[in-house]
Amino acid sequence: MSLEKRSARSRGPASGEVTTVQRALNLLRVIGASEKPIGVNEIARRLGKHASAVSRTLATLEHNGFVEREAETGRFVLGVELIALASTLLAELDVVSVARPYLEELAESSRETASLSLWNKVEAINIEHVLGPGSIKHVAAPGRRNPAHCTATGKAMLSQMPNSTLEDVLAVGLVSYTERTITDVDMLERELSSIRARGYAVNVGEFIPEIASIAAVIYDRRGRVAAAIAVTMPVFHFTQQSEQQLAPLVVNAATTISRRLGYVAPRSGDRGQGTSDSHPAVNSKLYEPRR
């Protein structure tokens, strides 16, 4: 940023801008923060302004498509023009490019292989990985298919999928790869429930006997599963202590990437049980160790 631009920013907006642009921005923030359509009087109350002044600003914003008024109630919601303005930015927020620096950071901090996987019908597929200082090269190579019922990335994403997706996975069959593979439907459902409760998935020798991993889900701006990020390691590196150290790193990376993709976690009162704003599947703590 040039010295001239910095100086202009440090001086702040002119008084005329404060009374017009700032008022409009404040209105948009109030409407955006509301969990449901909001009326003029309520907006005015939250802003501490007269309803007549709020109405005039809303009329201008509505005319330009930045807010929309419900015909039945007269209450306001954000308009599609905001999406149009942000379309270039949203297009650039590709999950792989966004995730790459966080993969590198996770690999460095964990000293293991950090990987990114996408969902493909009934399985997860590795599409990117970064080797940590102590990692072994073959553990999470791009292109590897991860069955949904016995890998950390697969189970993490499956735990957030609709029942129809679980039915598709069950239709394929719970193939046994090792003696630790989950092949019982009830056991898989309990495992998915536990993953939702603690916010991350673990695989210790369920797919490949020598491999263990920890994974958490990444969400897009619509709240849909976008990907999963994982730390993968030789099974002899995996202990209760390493799980307690690495799980928060994985969850934090997933949380940060989700936010960069535009995801906003539901508020505590929006779901049946209390959830943390840091991650949609995490309760009051950052993560919950397995029992």
C-alpha positions in Angstrom: 0.0 0.0 0.0 1.4 3.4 -1.0 2.2 6.1 1.7 -0.5 8.3 0.1 -3.2 5.6 0.5 -2.0 4.9 4.1 -2.3 8.5 5.0 -5.8 8.7 3.5 -6.9 5.7 5.5 -5.4 7.0 8.7 -7.4 10.3 8.3 -10.6 8.3 8.2 -13.8 9.1 6.3 -15.1 12.7 5.9 -18.1 13.7 7.9 -20.4 13.4 4.9 -19.4 9.8 4.3 -20.0 9.0 7.9 -23.6 10.2 7.8 -24.4 8.3 4.5 -22.2 5.4 3.7 -21.6 4.5 7.4 -25.4 4.5 8.0 -25.9 2.2 5.1 -23.1 -0.1 6.2 -24.5 -0.3 9.7 -28.0 -1.2 8.3 -26.5 -4.0 6.2 -24.7 -5.4 9.2 -27.8 -5.4 11.3 -29.8 -7.1 8.6 -27.0 -9.6 7.9 -26.7 -10.4 11.6 -30.4 -11.1 12.0 -31.4 -14.8 12.0 -34.7 -14.0 10.3 -36.2 -11.1 8.3 -36.2 -7.9 10.3 -38.5 -4.9 10.4 -37.8 -1.2 10.2 -38.6 -0.5 13.8 -36.4 -3.3 15.1 -33.5 -2.1 12.9 -34.0 1.5 14.2 -34.0 0.2 17.7 -30.8 -1.7 17.3 -29.1 1.2 15.7 -30.5 3.8 18.0 -31.9 5.8 15.1 -35.3 7.2 14.1 -37.4 4.8 12.0 -38.0 7.5 9.4 -34.3 7.9 8.8 -33.8 4.1 8.6 -36.7 3.8 6.1 -35.1 6.4 3.8 -31.8 4.5 3.8 -33.5 1.2 3.3 -35.4 2.5 0.3 -32.2 3.5 -1.4 -30.6 0.1 -0.6 -33.7 -1.7 -1.8 -33.8 0.3 -5.0 -30.2 -0.8 -5.7 -30.8 -4.5 -4.8 -28.7 -4.6 -1.6 -31.7 -5.4 0.5 -35.0 -7.1 -0.3 -38.4 -6.5 1.4 -40.7 -9.5 2.0 -44.1 -8.8 0.4 -46.1 -10.5 3.2 -44.4 -9.0 6.2 -42.6 -5.9 5.0 -39.4 -7.1 6.7 -36.0 -7.0 5.2 -33.3 -9.4 4.2 -30.0 -9.0 2.4 -30.3 -8.7 -1.4 -28.6 -10.6 -4.2 -26.7 -7.5 -5.4 -24.3 -8.2 -2.5 -23.6 -11.6 -4.0 -23.0 -10.1 -7.4 -20.5 -7.6 -6.0 -18.6 -10.4 -4.2 -18.8 -12.9 -7.1 -15.2 -12.3 -8.2 -13.9 -12.9 -4.7 -16.1 -15.9 -4.2 -14.9 -17.4 -7.4 -11.3 -17.0 -6.2 -12.0 -18.8 -2.9 -11.3 -22.2 -4.4 -10.9 -24.8 -1.6 -7.6 -26.1 -2.9 -5.9 -22.7 -3.2 -7.4 -21.5 0.1 -6.4 -24.7 1.9 -2.8 -24.9 0.6 -1.1 -22.6 3.1 -3.0 -24.2 6.0 -1.9 -27.6 4.8 1.7 -26.4 4.9 1.2 -25.0 8.4 -0.4 -28.2 9.6 2.3 -30.3 8.2 5.0 -28.2 9.8 3.3 -28.1 13.2 2.3 -31.8 13.3 5.5 -33.0 11.6 3.3 -35.5 9.7 1.6 -35.5 6.3 -1.2 -33.0 5.9 -3.8 -33.8 3.2 -6.9 -32.5 1.6 -9.7 -34.7 0.4 -12.9 -34.2 -1.6 -16.1 -36.3 -1.5 -16.9 -38.5 -4.5 -20.3 -40.2 -4.2 -19.4 -42.9 -1.6 -15.8 -42.1 -0.7 -13.2 -39.5 -0.1 -10.4 -38.9 -2.6 -7.0 -37.3 -1.7 -6.3 -34.3 -4.0 -3.4 -32.5 -2.2 -0.9 -33.3 0.4 2.1 -31.6 2.1 4.9 -33.6 3.8 5.9 -32.6 7.3 9.5 -32.7 8.6 9.0 -36.2 10.0 6.4 -37.6 7.6 6.7 -40.7 5.4 6.0 -40.0 1.7 3.5 -42.7 0.8 0.9 -42.3 3.6 -1.5 -39.8 1.9 -0.6 -39.5 -1.8 -3.0 -37.5 -4.1 -5.4 -39.7 -5.9 -5.8 -42.3 -3.1 -9.4 -43.4 -2.6 -10.5 -43.4 1.0 -13.5 -45.6 1.8 -16.2 -43.7 3.7 -16.5 -46.3 6.5 -12.9 -46.9 7.5 -10.8 -43.7 6.9 -10.7 -40.5 8.8 -11.5 -38.2 5.9 -14.2 -40.6 4.7 -15.9 -40.9 8.1 -15.5 -37.2 8.9 -17.4 -36.2 5.7 -19.9 -39.0 5.9 -20.8 -37.9 9.4 -22.1 -34.6 8.0 -23.9 -36.1 4.9 -27.6 -36.7 4.6 -29.0 -40.2 5.4 -29.4 -40.9 1.7 -25.6 -40.7 1.3 -25.1 -43.2 4.2 -27.6 -45.5 2.4 -25.5 -45.2 -0.8 -22.4 -46.2 1.2 -24.2 -49.1 2.8 -25.4 -50.3 -0.6 -21.8 -50.6 -1.8 -21.0 -52.6 1.3 -18.8 -52.2 4.4 -15.8 -54.0 3.0 -13.3 -55.4 5.5 -9.8 -54.2 4.9 -8.2 -55.0 8.2 -9.2 -56.6 11.5 -10.1 -53.1 12.7 -12.4 -52.1 9.9 -16.0 -51.3 10.9 -18.3 -53.7 9.1 -21.4 -53.5 11.3 -24.0 -50.9 10.4 -25.0 -50.1 14.0 -21.3 -49.7 15.0 -20.8 -47.3 12.0 -23.8 -45.2 13.0 -22.4 -44.9 16.5 -19.0 -44.0 15.2 -20.5 -41.2 13.0 -22.5 -39.9 16.0 -19.3 -39.8 18.0 -17.5 -37.9 15.2 -20.3 -35.3 15.1 -20.1 -34.9 18.9 -16.3 -34.3 19.1 -15.8 -32.6 15.8 -13.1 -34.9 14.2 -12.7 -38.4 13.0 -9.9 -40.9 13.7 -8.7 -44.0 11.8 -6.1 -46.3 13.4 -5.3 -49.1 11.0 -8.9 -49.5 9.8 -8.0 -49.2 6.1 -4.3 -49.8 5.9 -2.8 -51.6 9.0 0.2 -49.3 9.2 -1.6 -46.0 8.8 -3.4 -43.7 11.3 -5.0 -40.4 10.7 -7.1 -37.6 12.2 -9.5 -35.5 10.0 -12.1 -32.7 10.3 -14.6 -31.4 7.8 -14.3 -28.1 5.9 -17.6 -26.3 5.0 -18.3 -23.9 2.2 -20.3 -20.6 2.4 -23.6 -22.4 2.1 -22.8 -24.7 5.0 -22.2 -27.7 2.8 -19.3 -30.2 3.1 -16.6 -28.8 0.9 -13.6 -31.1 1.8 -11.8 -32.7 4.7 -8.4 -31.9 6.1 -6.3 -34.6 7.7 -3.0 -35.4 9.4 -1.8 -38.9 8.4 1.0 -40.8 10.1 2.5 -44.3 10.6 0.4 -46.1 13.1 3.3 -46.4 15.6 3.3 -42.5 15.8 -0.3 -42.6 17.0 -0.9 -42.5 20.7 -3.5 -41.0 23.1 -1.0 -38.1 23.7 -0.5 -37.5 20.0 -4.2 -37.5 19.4 -4.7 -34.9 22.1 -2.0 -32.8 20.6 -2.9 -33.1 16.9 -6.8 -33.1 17.0 -6.9 -29.4 17.9 -4.5 -28.5 15.1 -6.7 -30.4 12.6 -9.9 -28.9 13.9 -8.5 -25.4 13.9 -7.2 -25.7 10.3 -10.6 -26.9 9.2 -12.3 -24.1 11.0 -10.0 -21.5 9.5 -10.3 -22.8 6.0 -14.1 -22.9 6.3 -14.2 -19.3 7.4 -12.0 -18.3 4.4 -14.5 -20.1 2.2 -17.2 -17.8 3.6 -18.7 -20.3 6.1 -20.4 -18.7 9.1 -21.1 -21.2 11.9 -24.6 -21.3 13.4 -25.1 -19.5 16.7 -25.5 -21.5 19.9 -29.3 -21.3 19.8 -29.6 -22.4 16.2 -29.1 -26.1 16.8 -30.6 -28.7 19.0 -27.5 -28.8 21.3 -25.0 -26.1 22.1 -22.3 -25.7 19.5 -19.2 -23.7 19.3 -18.9 -20.8 16.8 -15.5 -22.2 15.9 -16.8 -25.3 14.1 -20.2 -26.6 13.4 -19.6 -30.0 14.8 -17.6 -29.0 17.9 -19.3 -28.6 21.3 -18.4 -26.1 24.0 -14.8 -27.3 23.9 -12.5 -27.0 20.9 -12.6 -30.8 20.5 -13.6 -33.8 22.6 -11.1 -36.6 23.0 -12.3 -40.1 22.4 -13.3 -42.2 25.4 
